[in-house]
Structures are given as structure tokens and as C-alpha cells.
């Protein structure tokens, strides 16, 4: 047992300036696990309703995602709707229908408790604590969160940050948590809050990795087409931890590669709606895009 991912599984309705889709696969676990599957076998924990499409379960199976921790309950799957502004950055939540997700209480199958790597994908920090309480192993834990939890579950999130190895957040969340716009100052404050590793994602502008006195910057790739930014952050985190679980190397140099592969997968994610950009990629696709990051960063 190596990589465990716990988060939301949803059916999303998305409106962007280029189009809209209804009830498509979404949720933090969905994006994270598909992205991670290019590097390691993800073992997921989540809940879906009895309306969850078999086609998505088949997709998970085809990506070799272990579903032993996936519970199917009577009722509707969690649904979320979002609308993007003209700039593709500003997003309005149209609705959040928790449905079966409302009573979700993540329970790790026995084998999952010995994970070497755990991704606490976006769910309530109280549930993320509950996941860590069940672990028997000394896993490398990566934490993702969102502005909602920073607002309404602040103290639970702060105590959680002391229990994880790495925090992955975006620049707005970093500002919300620290009051700082300066990346260096925000990073120093965030690392004082607990995690020894920190990634600040800057959307289309790339990402920063902080550890002790070192910083690494990965650029944002210039893409010909962006259709739907939903799940890019989850995809980034999933690929990052998948790469770490596969390589089992937590040196700064290897973390840099994990951040680059996170960026590679995220760049595919935004090119299509829902998870369509990150399904059935070939190894050569990843290599080609990796090379673009190298060329763009080299001088
Ligand atoms: P991102 O674009 O990285 O913010 O992630 C978008 C995904 O988060 C969507 O697929 C939603 O289904 C999911 N999501 C939205 N709100 C929540 C929430 N409160 N808890 C967990 N997942 C959520």
C-alpha cells in the first residue's frame, strides 16, 4: 500500500467563456487520483450516490485506481456548479449540493492505514484530521484546502497544518491565511504554521516550492487553448504526490521534479472540460510537455 487519496467526488456543472457542461466528473479526489495514476496506484476514499455513472467507475478502473475505499450510498452524488469570468481566473460558485457528501465520514480500509503517502485533498479539515487519526504508518502527508475552510474551519485547519509534511495552496489562499501578498513573507509564515514543505500555486503563472532556505520556481506554460480551469490545482497535487510515491525520494531536487510533473498534468487539465484533458495520456505526451517546461526554464 503506498498512495492514499481522500477528498470529494462530484458531478460538476461548469460554465466558462468557451462553453458549458452539466453533471460531468469532478471533485478533488477525481482529479487528484487520475493525475496520480500516471505515476503510482492511487487508493481512494470517497462517497458517491446511486446516480454515479458507471462510465466514471470504468474510467477509474482503467486508470488502475483502487476503489476499495469508495462507498456508494442511496441518494444523489455531491454536485457543484461554477461559472468562470472572461479572464478564466475569477470563479463564482453557482451551487453546492452536498447530497450524500453531507454525512461523509472517511473510513480507511485496513490496508490503506499503512500508506507511505497520503493526499488530503480538498474536504473539511475535521474530516482530514479523522483520516490522519486512522493511519498506522509514518506517511508523507500532503494537504490541500480551499478558501471556504480557511474562513469557516480556521482553527481545525491550523492544527492540521502541524500534522502534515507539505501544504499545497494557491496565492489567494496564502494571502487569506497569512495576510501577506509578498510570497517570501507568506511562505515564511505558512512554514511557521507547521509544514516543512510548501507549494504556492500561481495559476497560469506557475508555482513556487519552498523548503528550509531554498526556493524553486516552475513557470506557467503558455497554452494555445484553455477551456476549463476546474481541478487544475487538484491535478497538480495528485501528480505531485503520485510522482513522490513512485520515486520515494524526498530530496529537494526530486521535489522540484514532482512540482514540474504537477505542472505538466495541470497544463493538460485546463485544455479540456472536466477530466477530459487528463484521461488516457501517453507517456510520450508527458515527456513532450516536460521538455517544454525545461526549454522554457533553461538559460
Ligand atoms: P479547484 O478548481 O481545484 O478549486 O477544484 C474544483 C473541484 O472542487 C470541483 O470539481 C468541485 O467538485 C470540487 N469542490 C467544490 N467545492 C467543494 C467543497 N466544498 N468540498 C470539496 N470539493 C469541492
Boltz pocket constraint, residues with backbone or C-beta under 6 A from the ligand:
constraints:
  - pocket:
      binder: B
      contacts: [[A, 8], [A, 9], [A, 10], [A, 11], [A, 12], [A, 25], [A, 26], [A, 27], [A, 28], [A, 80], [A, 96], [A, 122], [A, 123], [A, 124], [A, 148], [A, 229], [A, 230], [A, 231], [A, 232], [A, 233], [A, 234]]
      max_distance: 6.0
